[in-house]
């Protein structure tokens, strides 16, 4: 478990997600030749409800904002 209280999740690349949709998306932007306008457009358009853009140094801060007590409380009985 990560210090911020988040548990294991799943990640896919922007191109692997092409054609799919997700309620919440965190797009991590880094200084890389692979991080192009086309990639960013693909990543952003995967989000149905919420998109967060983060730099590599900023990822932990962004993920903390996504934690919702309501969602956590609903999940506890399912994983207990």
N, C-alpha and C positions, 0 to 999 in steps of 0.2 A: 504494500500500500504506500502511496506517495504521501509525503508530509502534509499536503494540503487537504487530506481527507478523501481524495479521489481514489477510486479503485480502478482496476484494470479495465481498459476499454479497447476499442479496436480502431485502427487507423488505416486509411488507404491513401494512395497518391491521388492527386487531382485528376490525372488521366485515367487511372483505374476506376475512378468514381464517375467517369463520363457516362451519361445516360441514367444515372441513379439520382435519387433525391434523399436528403436527410433533414430532419427537423432542425438540428443544430450543427453548425460547421465551424471549426477553428482552422483557419488557413494560416500556416506558419510561413512567413516570408523570410527568406534568407538571401544572402549575397551569393547567388549561384547562377550559372548560365542556364540552368533548367527553370529558374523562376522568371518566366516571361509574361508579357501581357496576356497571351493566349492561355497560359496555365492559370493565371490569376482569374481570368474570366470564367474558365471552367470550374475552378474551385468555388468562386462566389455564387455561381448559378446553381450549385448543388443544394444550397440552403433553402429550406421551405419556410422556416420561421425566424431563425437567428443566425447571423454570421459574425464571427469575431476574426479580425486580422491581427496577427501578432508577429513581432520580430522574435528571432530565436532567444534573445536575452529577456524578452517580455512574456514568454509563454506561461510561466507559473502564475503571474499576476492575472492574466486573462482567464485562465481556467478557474481560478478562485471565484470569479464573478459569475460563473455558470452554475455553481452549486446552489440549489434551491432547497430550502428546508422542506417545503411541501413535497417535492419529488422524493427527497431522502426519506421522509416519514412514510410515504406510500410504498417504498421499496423494502424497508426494514422487515415487514412481515413476510415478504416473498423470499428473502434470503436467510431468514433466521431458522 
